[in-house]
Each structure stands twice: as C-alpha cells, then as structure tokens.
Amino acid sequence: MKFQEPFIRSVRLYFREEGDAWLKRLPNIIEYCEQKWSLKMKEPFSLSINYVAPAILDEKQEVVVKICIAEEDFTNELRALKLLGKKGVVQVLDSDEQHRVILLQKLSPGTLLVELADDEKACVIAADVFRKIIVPVCGHLPKLPTMKEREESLRKLIYDYPKGFGPFSMKVLKDALRIFTYMNETTSEIFILHGDFHPFNILASGEDEWTAIDPKGLIGEMESDLIQYMMNKLPEQGVYDVMEKRVEIFTKELSLNMERLLLWGYCYSVLSTAWTVDVDGSYDTSFYRTIDIFKRLYEQHVGPLLIK
C-alpha cells in the first residue's frame, strides 16, 4: 500500500522508530477495520499525522475512519468527542481502543470554513459552533489536558533553554509565562473545550449548518480556546484590522471578557509559536507576527500591558 509522501515524512519526523513501525502495521490495521465494520475504505484525505479516510459502511452509509498513531491523542480525542456538546461536534459511531481507531459520521457537503471568503461571516459561524460545543465543568474534573499543563510546558521550555528559544529572548518567554500564570490563577469558570478550534476544523454539515471536527480536548477558560482561530487564515496585508474585527465579533457573539481574550492571545501565541520551532531554527512567522498584534490590541482597547 502506497501512502502520501508528506504523511510518511511527518510520521517519521515526529515519531521516528515508533512511526516507522506504525506505518508498517497500518495496512493491516486498515484491513482489520474493513473486516470489523464491513467497510469499504476509499482514498484518504490529505494526511498530516493520523490516517483519515472516507469509507462505505454496509455498502450504503458514508462514514469516516480515523486511525491514530499516538495513544494519548486517541484517548483525548475520543473522550472530548463524547463530552463536548453533541449539536456542534462530529459524532462517534464506534471505536477500537486496541488499534486506536475512531469511526465517525461523514459530514456533507464537508466544505471547510476556511474556504469561506467573508472572514466576518466565518467568525459569526465559528462563534455559533463554539457556543454549541463547549460544556461547563461541574463537579468531577474530566481527564483531559488543562491550560495549567500548557503553562507548565512553557515553564519547562524556559528551564530547558535559559538563553532563549527560537525567535524569543528569555524576557519575552518570562513575560508570557507571567501572564499565563496570572490567567490560570484568576480563572473563575472552566469549560470542556475543543483544544484546537480554528477554521480548518469546522466543516459544513448541511444547509447553513456547521460542525467542529478533530478536537484535542482541553480544560480551561472559554476565552483561551479561541486564540488558535484568531491566529489562523490571516492575510498578508491588513492583519491587525482582521484580528481586531475577530476580537470584536467573538467578544460580542459570545459575551466574552475582551481583556482576558487579549491576554490569553498574547501568552498563548508565544507558546503556539514556540511549538513550531524546528531543529534548524525556523518557525511559523505567521503565528509569530500575531504576538505583537495581540499586545497592540490590548494597549489600544485596554491599556498598557503591565507584566506583574
């Protein structure tokens, strides 16, 4: 079985020997899925890390099969899919823990929100989906990643790289960490969040209906889960104005605290950019430029960005 070359490279880059071994097992896992669920697998979608492909169930029903390489990612996604609001997230039909497979409903027509030319309309749609899927945490804390763990990953980065990391000086990293700590300490209400909410992960699921896919699962404040959306699909020119409008729409549509949204934007965009730093020192420049924009937006709409 021949797989997409970028997919092979990504799996080997991130998972090395484990990735190689998984790629060798993958044809057998695909065959296993076909036999277990009476499936006929089709050509996969454009792949990054996991293997995701449409299939026909019992010769009539269209479904999607997702085969995950990492056990933790599989567990968190499956748990999130079951905990998030059912009206706004893709539904699980079945799963197989041993082979890390999730059988999902197929969304039709499946158009990506990122393909919508009107950015303001896309933001309003995203806000509606977001409103449907987030769930307040009441009582027992679900076993999912938390924003506190995100803070700790930034703290570890600072510990491991005392002279700075990628494009960041130690001062910028420490400033972001102070804000991260402040935000977690002052969070009053936490939610079960998507964890990777952006316009590439929202699909058309009917006429004027849209649905979120590929949740990572996250526990934290509502405002923190919108930062990835605001950092994605930005134009080459006029980025400040586009991000400012997104902040305005999300704040209004979801009754958010703008100050906290922008503070999360600053510290989380630092961490998100740091995650993109490669061994050769390259990094996502599109993410990087949003850091200064979040700072400027805060100073324009709230006041000086004072780091305690």
N, C-alpha and C positions, 0 to 999 in steps of 0.2 A: 504494500500500500504506500503510495507516494503522498507525502504531506507538503503543505506550503512551506517554502524555504524560510520566510521570515518567522514563521511559527517554530520551526526547528531551531533556528538561531536563538530565539527568545527563551525557549525552554532550556537549551543548553547553557545560555548565558546566566540565567537566574538559578538554575537547579543543578548544573554541572553533571556529576556522575548519576545522581538521582534522576535528573531529567533524561539522560540517555537511556537509563533502564526503563523509565516510564514510556518513552517513545517506542521502545521495542515491544512493550506489553500492549500498547494502545490498539493495534489491530485485533488482538484477542479480546480486549475489553469491548470494542465496537461489535464484534461478532457475538459476544455474550449478551449485550444489550438487545441485539436483534432477536436472539433466541428467547430471552426472558420475557420481553414485552410484545413479541410478534411484530417487530418493527421492520421497516424497510428504510435504511438510512440513505439520505441524499448527500450531495456535495456540501461540505461545511461552509459556514460563513467565513468572512475574513478573520483569521485567528490571531490572537496575541499569545496568551499563555495556556488557557484551557481549551479543550476541544469542544466546539459547539456546532451542532448541525441540525437542520430540519429532518424530520422523518415522518413516515406514514404509519399510524398505529392501526392494526387490524384491517389494513387495506382501505381505510376510509378517513380516519381522523388525523389531521395535521398536528404534529407536536414538535417540540424542540428537545434534543438530548444534549445535556451539558456534562462533560467528563472532566473532573477537576484533578489537577496534579497534587496540590497541597492539601493535606488532611485538615489543617486548621481553617483554610479558606473555604473548603467544602462545608465543614461543620458550621462556621459562622454564617455563611450564605443561606444554608438550609434553615438554620434557626431564625435568621432575620426574615426570610420569606414567610415563615409560619407566624411570626409575631407582628409584622407590620400590618397596617390597615388593608383589608382584603380588597377594597374597591379600587385601590390605586396601584397595586403591585401585581406582577405576573404570578399566576397561580401554580403551585406544585401539584402535579398529578401523582407522582410516586418518586421514590428514591432508592438507592442501593448504597448503603454505608461502606460495605467491603470494597467496592470498586470506585467509590466516590462519584456516583452518577446521580444527576437530578433530571427527572422527566418533567418538562414544563409545558404549559399551554403555549400554542403558537399565536402570536399577536398578528392580526391582519387589519390594515394593509402593511403594518410594520414600518412605516416611514419614520425616520429618526427626527426628533425635534430639532436637532442641529441643522437640518436641511431647510427649516422654515426661514425665509428671508427676513421677515419682520421680527427684529430682535425683541421689541417691546411686547408684541403679541406672544412670542415664545416664552417670555418671562411670566406673563399672566397665566399661561397654560401650566408652566412649571410650578408656580405657586399653588395652583389648584390641585395638582398631583401631590405636591408636598403636604398640603393640608390633609389630604385623604390618607396618606400612609403613616405619618408619624403618630406614635401612641405614647401617652404619658406613662412613666414608670410608677406604679403604685405597689407598695409593699416589697416583695422579693425582687432583688436585682437580677435580671436575666444574665446568663453567662455569655456576654458579648464584649468586644473591645470597648474601652472607655476613653473619653477625652483626657482623663488623668493619665492614661497609658501613653497617649500622644505626647503629653507634656514630658513624661519620663523619657520618651525616645529622643526628644530634643535635648534634655539634660544629659543623656548618655553621649550624644553627639558632641556636646561641649566638653565633656570629660575626655572623650577619645581624641579630640582634635583641639588641644589647648591654644594653638596658634591660628585658629580659624579653619573654615572648611569651604571648599569651592570658592564661590564669589564672596563669601561672607567673612567679615572681620569678627573677632571674638566679641567686640562691643555689640554688633548687630545681633549676634546669636544670643547674648546675655539679655539684651533689651527684649527680644522676642520671648525668651523664657520667663522674664519677669511678668510680662503681660499674660502669658499662658497661665502662670501660677495664680495671678490675680483673678483671671477669669474663672478658673476652676474653683477657687476659694469663695467666689461671690455668686456662683450659680445657685439660683433658688429653686428651679424646677428642671428635672431631667426627663428626656424622652428616649424611646427606642427610635433611632434614626436610620436612614438609608446607609450612610457611611461613604458613599461615592456618588452623590447626587449631582449630575451635570447633564447637559443636553444630548450627549451621546447615549445616555442610559434612560431616555424617555422615548417611547415608541407609540405611534398611532395604533389604537386598538379598536377602531370603529369610527363612525362619522362623529367628529367633534369629541372623540374620546381618546385619552392618552393614558399610558400605563408605564410605571417605572420597572426597570429590569436590573439585574446584576447588583443587588445590594451587598455591601460588605458587612453590614450590621455594626452599629455604634451606639453607645450610651452617652448622652451629653445634652447640652443646651440647644434649643431649637436653632438659634442663630448660627451656631458653629457649622451646621450641616449644609449651609448654602454657599460657603466660600468656594468650594470646588466649582460650582456652577458659575460663579462670577469670574473665575479665573480662566474659564474655557471659552472657545469660539469667540475670540476677540479680534477686531480688525487691526490692520497695520497702522491706520491713522485714526485719530479721534477716540483712542481707548479710554481716556479719562471721562469723556461725556457718556460713553456707552456704560461704563461701570457705575457712574453716578446715577444714571437712569435705572439700572438694575437695582441698585440700593433703594432708590425711591419706590419702585414697584413692589419689591419684596417687603419692604417696611410697611407700605400701605396695605397690600393684599393680605398679609399675614399678621398684622398688628405687632410688628417686631420693635425691639428697642434698637434704634439706629446706632447709638453709641456702642452698644455691645456687639452689634453686627460688624462694625468697622474695626473694633479692637480684635475680634476673632479673625477678621480679614487680615490684619497686619501680622499677627503671630503665626497664624496657620499658613499663610502664603510663604513665610520664611521656611517653615518645616516642609511644606509641599515642594518648594524649590530645592531644598537640601536633598530630598529623596530622589531627585532627578540627576544629581551629580554623578558622573561616570568616572571610571578609573583614570581616564585621560584628562579629567578636569572640566570637561564640557558639561553643560546643564541646560535646562529648559529656559531660554531667555524670555519666552512669553510669560511664563509664571513669574520670573524674576522681576519683570517690569511692574507687575501688579503690587508689589510690596510698597514701592514709593507712592503709587496711586492711592492705596488704602490709607497711607499716612496723610497725604494731602487732602483726601476726602474727610478724614477725621478732623484735621485742622480747620477745614472750611466750614464744616457743619456742626462741630462740637467745640473745638478749642485746641490749645497746644497739647501735643501728645507727650504728657509727662510720665516718665517711667519711674515708678516708685521703687 
